[in-house]
Amino acid sequence: MVLRPPAGPYASSLDGAARSSRGGIVLRAKAGQAWPARPDPPLRGGDGGPSGTGFDNNQRPNRVANQDCRASGDPKEQIVNPAAYTLVGFQLGAIGTAGRGDCNGPGYFQTDLAFYKNFTLTSGVKLQFRWDIFNFFNNTNFLFNGDNYVMNPSSITLNSARTEITNAVVPVGFGRATAIRDPRQMQIGFKLLW
């Protein structure tokens, strides 16, 4: 989108200034990207985990029926509902019932704007004044850093046959975003074009 001086009787001085600088003020907008991220709450356990597959990255907890995977209410950084996943009743050597990608994580939305104006210095040489605004609407975009989206129990209890988990202590921060992307930022700059 390009902003030009308005037309009409009151715009003549502004229009003349725009003509003398050989161009108006230009606005460029990078429309916000929006997509849901997938925290994919996996389960971790050393030496291949309780599924016994030999891999740590394919372990899945059990999904609790009738529980929404997304947390609701406060705090806003609680993205995954801890009550939606459990290790109680997990059969050792089996894969949990939580599917891969069954819970969308925090979305991402950001709009960046750039205002700039070119001034002609000499033939073929211009000076550009820029004002860039990143995350114009100052939207909070949460991040998962570390293992807060991973159900990594600090202790578990097995049944007497040692085939099923009967109790598990899951970290308090499970499913909670630990950082945010940058807030609104602005920068002013000059660029020499030739």
C-alpha positions in Angstrom: 0.0 0.0 0.0 1.4 3.4 -0.9 0.2 6.5 0.9 0.1 9.6 -1.3 -0.8 13.2 -0.2 -4.5 13.9 -0.2 -6.0 15.7 -3.2 -8.0 18.9 -2.8 -7.5 22.6 -2.2 -5.8 22.2 1.2 -3.3 19.6 0.0 -1.3 21.9 -2.4 1.7 22.5 0.0 1.8 18.9 1.0 1.6 17.8 -2.6 4.3 20.2 -3.6 6.6 18.9 -0.8 5.9 15.3 -2.1 6.7 16.3 -5.6 10.0 18.1 -4.6 11.1 15.0 -2.8 10.1 12.9 -5.9 7.9 10.5 -4.1 5.4 10.2 -1.2 5.6 8.3 2.0 5.4 4.6 1.4 3.8 2.1 3.8 4.7 -1.5 3.5 2.9 -4.0 5.7 3.8 -7.7 6.2 0.4 -9.1 7.1 0.5 -11.2 10.3 1.3 -14.8 10.0 -1.1 -17.0 12.0 -0.7 -20.7 12.5 -1.1 -23.1 15.4 2.1 -24.7 16.7 2.1 -28.3 17.9 3.6 -29.0 21.3 2.8 -32.7 20.8 3.0 -33.7 24.5 5.3 -36.6 24.4 6.5 -38.6 27.4 10.2 -39.0 28.2 11.9 -41.7 30.0 15.6 -42.7 29.9 16.8 -45.7 27.9 13.9 -45.6 25.5 11.1 -44.8 27.9 8.3 -47.0 29.2 7.2 -48.0 25.7 10.4 -49.9 25.3 10.9 -48.8 21.7 14.5 -47.7 22.3 13.7 -44.1 21.2 13.0 -41.2 23.5 11.1 -39.0 20.9 8.2 -41.3 20.2 6.9 -41.9 23.7 3.2 -40.9 24.2 1.2 -40.6 27.4 -2.4 -41.7 27.7 -5.1 -39.3 26.7 -7.8 -38.6 29.2 -11.3 -38.8 27.7 -13.6 -35.8 27.8 -10.7 -33.4 28.7 -9.8 -30.6 26.3 -6.1 -30.6 25.5 -5.9 -26.8 25.5 -5.9 -25.1 28.9 -8.5 -22.5 29.6 -8.5 -19.6 32.0 -5.4 -18.3 33.8 -2.5 -18.2 33.6 -2.4 -17.4 29.9 1.0 -19.1 29.5 -0.6 -22.5 30.5 -1.1 -23.8 26.9 -1.6 -27.5 27.4 -4.1 -28.8 29.9 -2.1 -31.2 32.3 -5.4 -33.0 33.2 -5.8 -34.1 29.5 -2.8 -36.4 29.8 -1.9 -39.1 32.3 0.5 -41.9 32.9 -1.8 -43.7 35.4 -2.8 -46.9 33.7 0.0 -46.8 31.2 1.0 -50.3 30.2 4.8 -50.8 30.0 5.9 -51.8 26.5 2.9 -50.2 24.9 2.4 -46.9 23.1 0.2 -44.4 24.9 -3.2 -43.3 23.5 -2.2 -39.6 22.9 -1.9 -39.1 19.2 0.9 -37.2 17.5 -0.2 -33.6 17.0 -3.5 -34.1 18.8 -3.1 -30.7 20.6 -2.4 -27.4 19.0 0.0 -25.2 20.8 0.2 -21.4 21.0 -0.6 -19.7 17.7 1.6 -17.1 16.2 0.4 -13.7 14.9 2.5 -10.8 14.0 2.2 -7.7 11.8 5.2 -5.7 10.7 5.0 -2.2 9.2 7.6 -0.1 7.4 7.2 3.6 6.5 9.9 5.0 4.2 10.5 8.0 2.1 13.1 8.5 -0.6 14.9 11.9 -1.0 16.9 12.5 -4.2 20.4 13.8 -3.4 21.9 13.8 -6.9 21.2 12.1 -10.2 21.1 8.4 -9.4 21.7 8.8 -5.6 18.8 8.7 -3.1 18.7 8.8 0.7 15.9 6.7 2.2 14.5 7.4 5.6 12.9 4.3 7.2 10.7 3.7 10.2 10.2 0.0 10.8 7.7 -1.3 13.4 7.8 -5.0 14.3 4.9 -6.7 16.0 2.8 -3.6 15.4 -0.2 -4.8 17.4 2.1 -6.0 20.3 0.6 -9.5 20.3 1.9 -11.9 22.8 3.4 -15.0 21.1 4.3 -17.7 23.5 7.3 -20.1 23.1 8.2 -23.4 24.5 11.8 -23.5 25.5 13.3 -26.6 27.1 11.1 -29.5 28.0 7.9 -27.9 29.5 5.8 -29.6 26.8 7.3 -32.9 27.7 5.6 -35.1 30.4 8.8 -36.1 32.2 7.8 -37.7 35.5 10.1 -37.2 38.5 8.9 -40.5 40.0 6.5 -43.3 39.1 4.9 -46.2 41.0 4.3 -49.6 39.3 1.8 -52.3 40.1 2.9 -55.5 41.8 3.4 -57.2 38.5 5.5 -54.3 37.3 3.6 -54.0 34.1 1.5 -50.8 34.6 2.1 -47.4 36.0 -0.2 -46.8 39.0 1.1 -43.3 40.0 3.3 -40.7 38.5 4.5 -37.3 39.6 4.5 -34.9 36.7 6.4 -31.6 36.9 4.2 -28.6 37.9 5.2 -26.6 34.8 4.1 -29.2 32.3 2.4 -27.6 29.3 3.3 -24.1 30.3 5.1 -21.7 27.9 8.4 -20.5 29.3 9.1 -17.5 27.1 7.5 -15.1 24.7 8.6 -13.8 21.3 9.7 -10.2 21.0 7.2 -7.5 21.9 6.6 -4.4 19.7 9.9 -3.0 18.5 10.7 0.0 16.4 13.8 1.1 14.5 14.7 4.2 12.5 17.3 4.1 9.8 18.8 5.8 6.8 19.8 4.0 3.6 21.8 5.3 0.8 20.6 4.1 -2.6 22.7 4.5 -5.8 
